[in-house]
């Protein structure tokens, strides 16, 4: 059997992806104004003051290097004149002068590199902290995933922000260095090159400082040609980063689901899927090679010609004995400095392509965050589910305060105000649950026409956000009041939207309408079918999202024993990836232990006992009833055995016109023992 690689040509003859990118595509444009909006906030921040001081130091070191280069250019003239005159004492003296020049150059270069790297890390740290905060606030990370509003946010934070900070500094310092170099050497080149006189017909024409004009024309022609050839690389680099990240994500998912794949013997399917993803990387890389080859051809040819170009142009004056050898070498050196300064675009184009691709990806990521924040802020009950905190009792709207505060209120450090008498009920008013309409769903934020740039564009339908993507309503409007101490069982056919109700009450589901009001300062805990277990110590996983050192170890041992996890008691300080180390049943019992520790006023369970046998399930519910007698319990379950632990029901009935009606009522009393 031949492998896919051996049965296909090195790079398939596929349509040029760069040719499909519209000139209006944001991925292929230098979005300098938008990029400046990304870069500016750091320099006006509190930490930016220290950054500006470091920047001033780095700029001073760059200027010092330019001064060293001017010193070296003048040294060239004296050194080569000594060679031409066979003046050995002068030759020896200039060698000593060169040692001094080289020593200064080395010291300045070392400190410039050191402080440049320091500034890069300070800037990257600020950017990473800022984007992590915005991504995590208000569950933007969750809403972005639900809306498919951007791909691979992990890469954009870890890789693209690093590239943005480091390349922004490198390119800007390079541009500054080019400007200063040009200002320093253009007068030298003008004065030493003299005038060029030629005849146009019978009219003599004199061009003063003619080498300067040759340098300008040469650099302008090279820059134009480089941009013409290299511009498609911006879009191709954007796509390459996207496809590389998709491939890494697929590999990571295989690692996380290794057991499931092994049980299904799905290796062949996974291999085919991974090779398909890698094939897209390979195809795009082929086009990157083609365009990079053209760019290197232009830039390398430009650089090589520049070595002899000033000598060729200045040669007539040298052979006419109007220039000494030292003067010729000084002209060559000064021309190289001026031409190099004017050729910043040519020399930096590859870095500029990488930088702009990274900044475009960060801009798209920022737009996705802004779009989700905008939808959350404008959820008014008619457009999106509005979440309030104690609104009926003079509280504030949940959209004015991050719903992420729920985890803080459910933590052990939060004051136990839920135990106080008279805590108001949690309510849902006019609630309509919905999901994105998959007939119109988009798999990604970008298409062949490009990527979104602003929230306004996102809401025009290009991005799958709540205000832009068509939705399908699952339920007719219903209302619900949950008092402390009540036990609610949520039932209905599979796929009817029970888990959507769970997410809506948690305040993280953006699709639908109506209002959810949660008592202010109430401790609310949501346990999904598969709870999140962070990598770290078992104690950290048990106490999440709180710190394990906030609890006495005796309390942790006691709840593990109560939840039939005796075998884990001695592993509290072990470090592992517990989501793969523990069985599904152990993970669900650990989630119950977490609930006992946090003692919430409202406890929501979504198929939280699906991996447990009936006896263990009864034991877990018995613990909740015994230790949290005043807590409201809301369970989503299919098992009939769960009903005896509840006294009320919320039931999804058969759909009418595509929407399910939701009924509530009391369950007959059943013995719970």
N, C-alpha and C positions, 0 to 999 in steps of 0.2 A: 504494500500500500504506500503510495507516495504522500508525503506531507503536503499541507497547503502551501508551504513556502516553496517547495520544489516544483509544484505543478503550476505555478503562476509566474509571470515575468516579474523582474525586480520591483517595478512599480507599475500597476495597471494603468492603462490608458483611460483614465476617468476624466470627466469634465473638470476643467480648471475651477476650483472653488473660488479663486480670486476673481474670476470672470463673472461669477454669479453675485458678487457683492456689489450692491448699488453704490454709486458715489455718495448717496445720502445715508449709507449705513454707518451708524455710529462706531461700529467696530473698526472701520477702515479710516476714520478721520482723526486728525490731531485736534482733540477737544480741549484746547488750551485754556479757555475761559472756565470750563467746568472743572478741569484738573486743578487750576489755581484755587478754586473753591474747596478742593480737598486739602491742598497744601497750606493755605493761609491760616486756618484755625490754630495750628500748633504755635506759630510764631507770635500770636497775640494772646496765648494762654499764659498761665502762671509759670509753667515749666519752660515756656518759650523764651523767658528772659535769660535763663542760663544757656539755652540753646543759642540765643543771639550772641552771647559773650563767646561761646565756643566757635560760632560761625565767624565772628570778627577775628579770632585768633587764626583760624584756618585760612581766611582770606589774606591776612597779613603774611602767613607762611607762603601762600601762593605768590603774592607779590614779591616776596624775597627770592623765590625761585626764578621769577621773570628777571629780577635784577642780576641773579647769577648768570642767566643766559646772555644778558647784555654784556656782562663782564667777559664771558667766554667768546662772544663774537669779536669784541675788541682784541682779545688775546689771539684769535685766529690771524688777524692782520699782522700783528707784531711777530708772531711765531713763524709764519710763512715768509715774511720778509727776511727774517734771520736765516732761514733755510736758503732763500734765493741768494743772499749775500755771503753765504758760507761763513757766517759769524757764529763761531762755536760758543764764546762766552755768552752772547745774547741767547743762543739756543738753550744753554744750560740754565740760564736765569728764567727763561720762559717755562722750562720743565718744572722748576720749583714753584712758579706762579700757578701752573696747572694743578699741582698737588694741593695748593691752597684752595683753588676753585673747586676741585673735586671734594675736598673735605667739607667745605661749607655746603655744597650741594647735597652730600650724603646726610649730614646732620639735619638740614632743613627738610629734606624728603622724608626722613624717618619720623620726625615730629609731626609733619603734615599728615602722613598716613595714620599715625596713632590718634590724633585728635579728630581727624575726619571719621574714623571708625567709631570713636566715642560719641560724636554727634549723630551719626547714623543710628546707633542703638538707642540713644535718648529719644530721637524722633520716632523710631519704630515702636518703642515702648509706649509713647503717648498715643500714637495712632491705634495700636493694638488694644490698649485699654479703652479708648474711646469707642471703637467699633464693637468690642466685646460687650461693653455696657449697653450700647444702643441695640445690639442684636438680642441680648438677653432680656432687656426691659420690656414689660408688657407682653411677654411670650412672643416677641417678633420672630424668633427662631422657629417656633411652632407654626405660626401663621404663614411664614414664608414657605415652609415645607408643604403645608396643606394647599397653598395656592400655586406651588411649583413656580414661585416668583423669581427664583434664580437658581443656578446650579452650583453645587459644591461650595457652600459658604466657608467650609473649613479651609479650602485652598485659598480663598480670597483673603482670609484673615492671616493664615500662616505664611503663604508665599507671596501673594500679590502686594500686601502691605509692606513686606520686606523689600520687594523690588521697587515699590513706589518710593520708599524713603531713601534707600541706598542710591538708586539711579537718579532720583531728583537731585540729590546732593552732588553726585559725580558729574552729571551733565551741566548743572548750573555753575559749579566751580570750573568746569572745563570751558564753558562759555565765557565766564569772567576772565579766566586766564588768557583766552584767545583775544578778548577785547584789549586787555592790558598789554599783551604781547604785541598786538597790532599797533597800539599807540606808541609803544617803546621802540619798535624796530622800523616803522614806516619812515620816520625821519632819517634814520641811519641809512636805509636803503635809498631814499630820495637823494641824500647828499652824496653817497659814494657811487651811485650808478651814473650820475651825470646826465647829459642830454644826448639824445639820438637825433641826428640830422639825416634826412633823406629827401630826395627830389621827386616831386609829383609833376611830371612833365618838366617844365623849366622852372618850376617854383620850388625853392627849398623849404622844407618843413622841419622844424625843430620841436622835439617832444622832450620837455624837461622831466627828469626823474622817470625815464621810460620803463625802468625795471618794475616800478610800482604798478604802472598800468598793465604790464604783462602779467604781474602776479594777480591783479584784480580780475582781469579777463579769464585767466586760467582757472582761478578758484570759482568764479561764477559759472563758467561752463561745466566744470566738474560737479558742482553742487546741483545744478539743474538736472544733469544727466543721472546723478545718483538718486535723486528724489523720484525721477521718472521711472527708473528701473526698480527701486526698492519699495515704493509705496504699497504694493499689494502685500508685502510682508507683514504689515500691521494686522490686517484681517486674518491672515494665515496664522500668525503667532497667537492671536486671540483664540482661534479654533483649536490650535495645538494644545494650549493650556487647558481648554475645556475638555478635550478628548482624553488627555493624560489624566485629568482629575476623575473623569468618569471611569476610566480603567482602574485607577487606584481604589475608587469606591466599590467597584464590583469585586475586586480582590478582598477588600475588607469585609464585605458582606459574606463572601465565601468563608472567611475565617470565623466570623461570628456565628454562622449557621453550619459549621463543619459537621456536627452530629446529624442534623437533618439530611444534609446531602449524602452523608455516608450511609444512612439508613435506607435512603431511596436508591442508592447506587447511581447517583446522578452525575458521576464524574464526566461522562461523555458529553452530557448536555452543558455542564458548566464549562468544560473545555471549549466547546463550540461557541458558547456565548462569550467567553473571555477572548478567544481568538478573533471573533467578529469585532469586538470592541478594539482590540489591538490592531486589527486590520484597518480601522478608520484612522488610528494614529499613524499607521504606516503609510496610508494613502496621502494624508495631509502632509506628512514628513517629506514624501516625494516631491510635492509641490513646493514645500519650503526649500528643498535642495535646489530645485530648478531656479527659483527666484534668487536664492542666496548665491548660486553660481553666477548669475548675471551681475549681482551686486558686487561680488568679490572681483569679477572680471573688470568692472568699471573702477572700483576703488584701488585695486592692486595696480592696474595700468596707470591710473592717475598718480599714484604714489611713486611708481618707478620712473615715469616720465619727469616727475618733479625733481628727481635727483640731478638729471643732466640738463634740464630745461634752462636754468639760470646760466650755466656755463656756456651753453650754445648761444644764448642771447647776448651774453657779455663778451664772448670770444672775439668779435671784431675789434673792440676797443683794446683788448689785451694784446692781440697780434699787431695792432697799430701802435703798440708801446705807450698807450695812454693809461694803462693800468699796470701796477706791479702784481706779482703773484699773490702777495699778501692782500692787495686790494681785491683781486679776483676772488680769493677765498672768503674775504669778508662779505663781498656781494653775494656769493653763493650761500653763506650762512644766514645773512640778513634776509635774502629772498626766501630761504626755506622757512624762516620764522614767520615772515609776513604771509607767505602762501599757506603755511600750516594754520595760522590764526584765521585766515579767511576760509579755510577748508574745514572748519569745525563740523559743519553738517555732514561732509563726506566722511570724515574720520569717526564721527559719533553716530552714524545712521543706524548701525546694527543695534547699539544700545538704546537709541531713541525708539526704535521699533518695539523692543522688549518693554521699555518704560511705558510707552503709550498703550500697548496691549494690556499691561497690568493696570494702568490707571483707568482704562475703559471698563475693565472687569470690576474694579473697586467702585466706580461710578454706578454701574448697574446694580451692584450689591447695595449701595447706599440708597438708590432709587427704590429698591424692593423694600428696604426698611422703612423709608418714608411713606411708601404706599400703604403698608400694613398699619403704620402708626396713624395715618390719615383715616383709614377705614375704622380703626378702633375708636378714634376720637369722635367720628361722626356717626357712630352707631346710636341711633335715636329711638330704637324700637320699631320704627317703620322700615329703616334700611339698616339691617344688622341687629343683633341681639344686644340690648343695652343692659349693662350690669351695674347695679348700684349697691352701695354699702349703707344699710340702715336708712334708706331714703324715706321710708314711711315713718321713721321715727326721728327725723331731723338730721340724718346722716348725710354723706356726700355720695356723689355718683362714682361708681367704680371706674368709669372711664377717665375720671379726674385723678385717680390714683391707681397705680399699677396693680392689675389683678394678681401679679406675681407676689403681692404681699400675702396671699393666702398661705403660702408655705411658711412665711414668718409667723403668721397668726397661729398656725397649727403646730408650731415648734414648742418644745418644752419651756423655752425661755419666755414665751409670751405669757402675759398675766392671765390667770385662770378666771377671766370674767364670765366665761360661759357657765360657770357653776352658779353664778348669781341668779337669784330669783328674778322672774320677769323678763328674761331674755326674749326679744321678739322672734317671731317665726321667720323661716326662710320661705320666700314666695316666688312663684312664677306667674306672670300675668300676661294673658294673650300670647302665649308662647307658640310659635310656629317653627318647627324644626325643618331644616333643608340641607341638601348636599349639592355640590357642584354638578351641573348637568353634563355627564360624560359625553354626550353627543356633541358638545361644543368645547369640551375640555382641551387644553393645550398641554403638551408634554413638557414644554420648556418656555422660558421667558423670551427667548429669542427665536426668530425664524429667519428665512432667507433675506427678508427685508431689513433685518437689523435688530437691535436691542433697544429697549426703552431707555429714555433719558430722564424723564421727569414723572412726577406723580400724575400730572394731567394726562400724559401719554399712557401711563399705566392704566388709568381708569377708562381710556378710550376703547379698551377691549383687547389690547395686545397682551395683557398680562392676566393670569388667572387669579385676580383678587376679588373679594366679595362684591365690591361695587361694580366690577367690570364683567365678571364671568356669569353667564346664565346659571341659575340654580333651579333645582327641582325640590318642591316642598314635599315633605314626608308625612306631615300631620296637619290636621285642621287645628285652629287655635284652641288652646286649653289653658287652664289656670290651675295652680296647685299651691297649697299651704302646708308646710312641714313644720310641726311643732317639736320641741325637744321632748325626747322620750318616746316618740312615735316610731314605728317600724314599718317601713314601706317596701313592698315587693313590686318590682317593675318587670312585667312579662309581655310577651308578644312574639309573633313569628320572627324567625331569623331574617335579618336585613330590613326590619321595619323601622329602625332608628333608635333603638334603646341606648346604644353606646353614644349616639349623638346627644341624647338627653343628658347623659353623664357628663359629656364635655361642655354642653351648654350651661349646666349648673356650676361647672368649675370655672366658667367665664373665659374659656379658651376657644370656643367654637364660633367662628365669625358668620356662619351662614344661617339665615333665618330672620325672624323678627320677634318682637315682644320684649318683655322686661324680666330680668331676674334680680331680686333684691335679697341680699345676704346680710344678716345682722352684723352691725359693726362690732369688731373685736371678738366675734365668735370664732372658735377654733374649728376649722373645716378640713377634713382629710379625705382624699380621693385615692382609692386603691384599684388600679386597673387589673386586668387579668394577669398581666406580666408586669410586675412593679420594677421600677428602675433600681438597679443595684450598682453603685459606683465601684470602680476598682480601688482597692485599698484594703484596710483592715476590715474584718467582719463587724467590728464595733462601729466603724464608720458607716457601713452599709445598713446596719440595724437602726442607727440614730438619724439617718439622712432625712431631711436636709440639715439637721442640727449637727453640731460637733460632738463626737463621742466623749470628749473629756468633760462635757457638761453633765454627764450622768455617772452615777456611781456604778462601778463594775458589778456590785452585788445586784443592782436593779436589772442590769442587762442579763446576768446569769439567770435571774428569777423568771423573766419573761420568756427566755429561750426554753427553760424547763417547762413552763406552763404551756407553751406551744409545741411541746413534744419534739424539741430540737436539742435533746440532751447531748447528742454526739457533737454538737458545735460549740458547746460551752467552753471547752479548752482551746478553741481556735479563735477566740475573740480578737486576739492580737495578730493573727496570721494575715498576711497580705496576699491577695489573689484577685482574679477576675471572677467575682462570685456569680455573675450572670451565666457563666459557662461551667463553673465548678459545682454549683448546687443543682439538684434536680428541680423540675417545675413544682413538684409538691413542696419541697423544702423552701423554695422561693416564696410560695404563697403563704406558708406558715410564718416565714420571716416577716412578711408584710403584715400579718396579724400581730406579731410581736411588736412591730413598729407602731401599729395603731394603739396597742395597750400602753406603750410608753408615752405617746403623745396625748392620749386621752382627749380626743376631739369632742366638740359639742355636736357636730354633724359628721357622720361617717358614711361615705358613698362607696359601695363595692360593685365592681363590674365583673361578673363571672370570677370573683376572687377565690372561689373554691373549686373551680373546674378540674383541677389536677388532684383533688383530694378524694379519698374514699368517704363514704357516707358517715362512718364513725368519726373520722377526724374532722370532717365538716361540722358535724354536730358539736364536737368538742370546741372548735373555734368559735362558733356562734354562741355556745354556752359561756365561753370566756367573755365575749363582748357583753352579753346580757348581765353577767355577774359583776364585771368590773366597771362597765360603763352603763349603769342602769338609766341614767338621765340623758344619754346621748341619743340623738335621732339617727336611725339606721335606715339607709336606702340601699336595697340590694337589687342588682340586675342578675337574673338567673333563669335557667331553663329547667333545672331539676325541681321536681315536685316536693322533694324532701326539704327544700329551703323554706317552703311556705309556713311551716309551723313556727318559725321564729319571727313571724311578722303578723301585724294586726290590720294592715291596710294594703291596698293594691293600687297600682297604676297600670292599666292594661291597654295595649295597642290592639284595636279590633280590626277586622277585615277592612281592606282599603275600599274607599268609595271615590271613584273618579281620580284614582291615583294617590289619594291622601288617606291616611289611617285616622280614624277617630280615636281619641284617647279618653278612657273612662276611669274614674276613681271610685273607691268604695272601701268598705270594711270587710276583712276576712273573718270567717268564723273562728272562734277561739279553739285552739288546739293545744294539747299538752306539749310543753317544750322539753320535758325531761326525757 
